[in-house]
Amino acid sequence: MELQDFAAVAEIIGVITIVITFLFLGVQVRESSRATRASVFQSMATAEIDYTAQLILHADIWEKVLAEQKIVDPVERRRAMQLFSLVMIGLENRFMQHTLGYVSAEELSSRETATKLLVDKSIYNDWCQTAGYLTRSGLFREYLETLRD
């Protein structure tokens, strides 16, 4: 075998190595994407469990919010606003995960009916005047406004 033959064999081995490397990288990227999605879903589930626990703990106040009952007691009013903000943070999390491509449109729309009901409540208008609203992302605030129309 001549030197040119060795060079040709080495080039073929190099090309095969590159192809195998790309295949391996493709598998790694796919697995990493699955792991990221699983982590996102776990985070969202944990957040929803946490804020649902707060809604259950303060069900008397939350029921007043949903029933549009006037809340006169300032402590209850503040707690109602905190609960509302907590729910909106959870909804924003799902919305932003959708925007980033981690949550499908179907998964986002599964909460859309509930979100629409919330933005039609009178407490929503009050919430829009608070830091809880102002610190939400502009994209999420725009999304909420589209649900009101």
Backbone as numpy.savetxt, mean C-alpha at the origin, in Angstrom:
# Nx Ny Nz CAx CAy CAz Cx Cy Cz
45.96 -29.65 -31.60 45.13 -28.47 -31.60 46.01 -27.23 -31.60
45.56 -26.29 -32.40 46.32 -25.05 -32.50 45.77 -24.00 -31.52
46.49 -22.98 -31.39 46.11 -21.89 -30.48 44.76 -21.29 -30.87
44.48 -21.19 -32.15 43.20 -20.65 -32.61 42.04 -21.56 -32.17
42.26 -22.86 -32.16 41.23 -23.80 -31.71 40.94 -23.61 -30.23
42.00 -23.44 -29.45 41.81 -23.19 -28.00 41.06 -21.88 -27.77
41.37 -20.88 -28.56 40.70 -19.58 -28.44 39.21 -19.71 -28.77
38.90 -20.49 -29.79 37.50 -20.69 -30.19 36.74 -21.43 -29.09
37.36 -22.48 -28.53 36.73 -23.23 -27.44 36.53 -22.32 -26.23
37.54 -21.52 -25.91 37.44 -20.60 -24.77 36.32 -19.58 -25.00
36.17 -19.11 -26.23 35.11 -18.15 -26.54 33.73 -18.80 -26.38
33.59 -20.02 -26.84 32.33 -20.75 -26.70 32.01 -20.96 -25.22
33.00 -21.35 -24.45 32.80 -21.54 -23.00 32.41 -20.21 -22.36
33.03 -19.13 -22.79 32.70 -17.81 -22.26 31.26 -17.42 -22.56
30.81 -17.68 -23.78 29.43 -17.36 -24.16 28.45 -18.21 -23.35
28.74 -19.50 -23.21 27.88 -20.38 -22.41 27.82 -19.91 -20.97
28.95 -19.50 -20.43 28.99 -18.98 -19.05 28.13 -17.72 -18.92
28.21 -16.85 -19.89 27.40 -15.61 -19.85 25.91 -15.95 -19.92
25.52 -16.87 -20.78 24.12 -17.26 -20.90 23.63 -17.86 -19.60
24.42 -18.74 -19.00 24.03 -19.35 -17.72 23.91 -18.29 -16.64
24.82 -17.33 -16.63 24.77 -16.24 -15.64 23.49 -15.43 -15.80
23.13 -15.10 -17.04 21.90 -14.34 -17.27 20.66 -15.14 -16.85
20.64 -16.42 -17.15 19.53 -17.26 -16.72 19.42 -17.28 -15.19
20.55 -17.43 -14.53 20.57 -17.43 -13.07 20.08 -16.09 -12.52
20.53 -15.00 -13.12 20.09 -13.67 -12.68 18.59 -13.49 -12.87
18.07 -14.00 -13.98 16.62 -13.91 -14.22 15.83 -14.63 -13.14
16.29 -15.83 -12.77 15.63 -16.58 -11.70 15.73 -15.83 -10.38
16.89 -15.28 -10.09 17.10 -14.53 -8.85 16.19 -13.31 -8.77
16.07 -12.58 -9.87 15.21 -11.39 -9.90 13.76 -11.79 -9.67
13.32 -12.87 -10.31 11.94 -13.33 -10.14 11.69 -13.73 -8.68
12.60 -14.45 -8.08 12.44 -14.87 -6.69 12.47 -13.67 -5.75
13.33 -12.72 -6.05 13.41 -11.51 -5.22 12.10 -10.72 -5.31
11.53 -10.65 -6.50 10.26 -9.96 -6.69 9.15 -10.65 -5.90
9.11 -11.97 -5.92 8.11 -12.70 -5.14 8.28 -12.43 -3.65
9.52 -12.44 -3.20 9.78 -12.20 -1.77 9.35 -10.78 -1.39
9.61 -9.82 -2.26 9.22 -8.43 -1.99 7.70 -8.31 -1.91
7.00 -8.93 -2.86 5.53 -8.89 -2.85 4.98 -9.53 -1.57
5.55 -10.66 -1.20 5.10 -11.33 0.03 5.32 -10.43 1.24
6.45 -9.76 1.27 6.75 -8.85 2.38 5.77 -7.67 2.41
5.44 -7.14 1.23 4.48 -6.03 1.14 3.12 -6.48 1.66
2.66 -7.66 1.22 1.37 -8.16 1.68 1.36 -8.39 3.18
2.45 -8.91 3.71 2.54 -9.15 5.15 2.49 -7.82 5.91
3.20 -6.83 5.41 3.19 -5.51 6.05 1.80 -4.89 6.04
1.12 -5.01 4.89 -0.23 -4.44 4.80 -1.18 -5.18 5.73
-1.06 -6.51 5.79 -1.94 -7.29 6.68 -1.70 -6.91 8.13
-0.44 -6.76 8.51 -0.11 -6.38 9.88 -0.68 -5.00 10.21
-0.51 -4.06 9.29 -1.04 -2.71 9.51 -2.56 -2.74 9.64
-3.23 -3.51 8.78 -4.69 -3.58 8.85 -5.16 -4.23 10.14
-4.45 -5.23 10.59 -4.79 -5.86 11.88 -4.63 -4.86 13.01
-3.54 -4.10 12.97 -3.29 -3.11 14.02 -4.37 -2.03 14.06
-4.72 -1.47 12.89 -5.72 -0.40 12.95 -7.12 -0.95 13.17
-7.37 -2.18 12.75 -8.66 -2.79 13.06 -8.81 -3.02 14.55
-7.72 -3.39 15.20 -7.75 -3.56 16.66 -8.11 -2.24 17.34
-7.59 -1.14 16.83 -7.92 0.17 17.40 -9.40 0.52 17.16
-9.90 0.16 15.98 -11.32 0.42 15.70 -12.21 -0.40 16.61
-11.80 -1.63 16.88 -12.58 -2.48 17.80 -12.50 -1.94 19.21
-11.31 -1.54 19.61 -11.11 -1.00 20.96 -11.97 0.24 21.20
-12.12 1.04 20.17 -12.90 2.28 20.27 -14.14 2.21 19.37
-14.79 1.06 19.37 -15.94 0.82 18.50 -17.06 1.81 18.74
-17.25 2.21 19.99 -18.33 3.16 20.28 -18.13 4.48 19.53
-16.90 4.93 19.48 -16.60 6.19 18.77 -16.66 5.97 17.26
-16.09 4.87 16.79 -16.07 4.60 15.36 -17.48 4.43 14.80
-18.35 3.81 15.57 -19.75 3.66 15.15 -20.42 5.02 15.01
-20.09 5.94 15.90 -20.64 7.30 15.78 -20.14 7.97 14.50
-18.87 7.75 14.19 -18.31 8.31 12.95 -19.07 7.77 11.75
-19.23 6.46 11.70 -19.89 5.84 10.55 -21.36 6.21 10.46
-22.00 6.42 11.62 -23.42 6.78 11.64 -23.64 8.28 11.49
-22.54 9.03 11.37 -22.61 10.50 11.24 -23.24 11.16 12.46
-23.08 10.55 13.61 -23.60 11.15 14.83 -22.65 12.26 15.27
-23.21 13.32 15.77 -22.39 14.44 16.24 -21.66 14.01 17.50
-20.36 14.27 17.51 -19.53 13.94 18.67 -19.16 15.25 19.34
-19.72 15.48 20.51 -19.52 16.75 21.20 -18.34 16.73 22.15
-18.15 15.63 22.81 -17.05 15.52 23.78 -15.71 15.69 23.04
-14.89 16.68 23.49 -13.63 16.96 22.77 -12.66 15.77 22.76
-12.65 15.00 23.82 -11.76 13.83 23.87 -12.22 12.79 22.84
-13.53 12.55 22.81 -14.07 11.60 21.82 -13.85 12.13 20.40
-14.03 13.42 20.22 -13.84 14.03 18.89 -12.40 13.85 18.41
-11.46 14.09 19.32 -10.05 13.93 18.97 -9.75 12.47 18.63
-10.31 11.56 19.42 -10.10 10.13 19.18 -10.74 9.70 17.84
-11.90 10.25 17.54 -12.56 9.95 16.27 -11.67 10.39 15.10
-11.08 11.56 15.23 -10.20 12.08 14.18 -8.94 11.21 14.06
-8.41 10.77 15.20 -7.24 9.89 15.17 -7.57 8.55 14.51
-8.73 8.00 14.82 -9.15 6.74 14.21 -9.33 6.91 12.70
-9.97 8.01 12.32 -10.18 8.27 10.90 -8.84 8.40 10.18
-7.93 9.12 10.79 -6.60 9.30 10.20 -5.87 7.96 10.09
-6.00 7.14 11.10 -5.37 5.82 11.09 -5.88 4.97 9.93
-7.18 4.99 9.71 -7.77 4.25 8.59 -7.26 4.82 7.27
-7.20 6.13 7.16 -6.72 6.74 5.92 -5.25 6.43 5.65
-4.45 6.34 6.69 -3.05 5.96 6.51 -2.97 4.54 5.94
-3.79 3.65 6.45 -3.83 2.28 5.93 -4.26 2.25 4.47
-5.25 3.06 4.14 -5.71 3.12 2.75 -4.65 3.74 1.84
-3.95 4.73 2.36 -2.88 5.35 1.56 -1.77 4.33 1.32
-1.46 3.52 2.33 -0.43 2.50 2.17 -0.78 1.57 1.01
-2.02 1.09 0.99 -2.46 0.20 -0.09 -2.39 0.94 -1.45
-2.83 2.19 -1.47 -2.80 2.98 -2.70 -1.37 3.15 -3.21
-0.46 3.50 -2.32 0.92 3.73 -2.74 1.59 2.42 -3.19
1.26 1.32 -2.52 1.81 0.03 -2.96 1.31 -0.29 -4.36
0.07 0.09 -4.65 -0.47 -0.10 -6.00 0.30 0.79 -6.99
0.51 2.03 -6.61 1.22 2.98 -7.47 2.62 2.47 -7.79
3.26 1.83 -6.83 4.61 1.30 -7.02 4.62 -0.06 -7.72
3.44 -0.61 -7.97 3.36 -1.86 -8.71 3.35 -3.12 -7.86
3.23 -2.97 -6.54 3.23 -4.15 -5.67 1.83 -4.71 -5.40
0.82 -3.89 -5.64 -0.56 -4.30 -5.39 -1.34 -4.10 -6.69
-2.10 -5.10 -7.08 -2.85 -5.02 -8.35 -4.02 -4.05 -8.23
-4.55 -3.66 -9.38 -5.72 -2.78 -9.40 -6.90 -3.47 -8.71
-7.00 -4.77 -8.87 -8.09 -5.52 -8.21 -7.98 -5.43 -6.69
-6.76 -5.55 -6.19 -6.56 -5.46 -4.74 -6.83 -4.05 -4.23
-6.51 -3.05 -5.02 -6.82 -1.67 -4.64 -8.32 -1.45 -4.65
-8.98 -1.94 -5.69 -10.42 -1.70 -5.81 -11.22 -2.44 -4.75
-10.62 -3.45 -4.12 -11.33 -4.17 -3.06 -11.62 -3.25 -1.87
-10.88 -2.16 -1.75 -11.10 -1.20 -0.67 -11.77 0.08 -1.16
-12.01 0.16 -2.45 -12.51 1.42 -3.01 -13.91 1.78 -2.52
-14.80 0.80 -2.39 -16.16 1.08 -1.93 -16.13 1.64 -0.52
-15.35 1.02 0.36 -15.23 1.51 1.73 -14.60 2.89 1.76
-13.60 3.10 0.93 -12.94 4.41 0.88 -13.93 5.47 0.42
-14.71 5.15 -0.60 -15.71 6.10 -1.09 -16.72 6.46 0.00
-17.13 5.46 0.78 -18.05 5.74 1.90 -17.42 6.69 2.91
-16.13 6.51 3.16 -15.45 7.36 4.14 -15.29 8.80 3.65
-14.96 8.98 2.38 -14.78 10.35 1.89 -16.10 11.09 1.77
-17.21 10.35 1.82 -18.52 11.00 1.80 -19.03 11.35 3.20
-18.30 10.97 4.23 -18.68 11.28 5.61 -18.29 12.72 5.94
-19.05 13.33 6.84 -18.74 14.72 7.22 -17.38 14.84 7.90
-16.96 13.80 8.59 -15.66 13.86 9.28 -14.52 14.01 8.27
-14.74 13.55 7.05 -13.70 13.68 6.02 -13.36 15.15 5.78
-14.39 15.99 5.70 -14.15 17.42 5.49 -13.36 18.02 6.64
-13.68 17.60 7.88 -12.92 18.08 9.04 -11.49 17.58 8.99
-11.33 16.31 8.60 -10.01 15.70 8.53 -9.13 16.41 7.50
-9.76 16.90 6.42 -9.01 17.59 5.38 -8.36 18.89 5.88
-8.79 19.36 7.04 -8.22 20.59 7.62 -7.10 20.29 8.62
-6.76 19.02 8.79 -5.78 18.63 9.81 -4.44 18.24 9.18
-3.45 18.13 10.04 -2.14 17.64 9.60 -2.24 16.21 9.10
-3.19 15.45 9.61 -3.38 14.07 9.15 -3.63 14.01 7.65
-4.34 14.97 7.14 -4.61 15.05 5.70 -3.43 15.67 4.97
-2.94 16.76 5.51 -1.88 17.51 4.82 -0.59 16.73 4.69
-0.37 15.74 5.56 0.85 14.93 5.47 0.68 13.70 4.58
-0.50 13.49 4.03 -0.71 12.39 3.08 -0.13 12.82 1.73
0.24 11.87 0.93 0.85 12.19 -0.37 -0.16 12.89 -1.29
0.36 13.73 -2.15 -0.49 14.44 -3.10 -1.25 13.48 -4.00
-0.60 12.40 -4.42 -1.27 11.41 -5.27 -2.47 10.79 -4.55
-2.30 10.48 -3.28 -3.38 9.88 -2.52 -4.52 10.87 -2.33
-4.18 12.13 -2.03 -5.22 13.14 -1.88 -6.01 13.32 -3.18
-5.31 13.30 -4.31 -5.99 13.40 -5.61 -6.91 12.20 -5.82
-6.44 11.02 -5.45 -7.24 9.81 -5.57 -8.52 9.93 -4.73
-8.39 10.43 -3.52 -9.55 10.59 -2.65 -10.55 11.56 -3.29
-10.04 12.61 -3.89 -10.95 13.57 -4.52 -11.67 12.96 -5.71
-11.02 12.07 -6.44 -11.71 11.43 -7.57 -12.85 10.55 -7.08
-12.72 10.02 -5.89 -13.78 9.17 -5.34 -14.99 9.99 -4.90
-14.78 11.27 -4.65 -15.88 12.14 -4.22 -16.73 12.60 -5.38
-16.20 12.57 -6.55 -16.93 13.11 -7.72 -17.97 12.16 -8.23
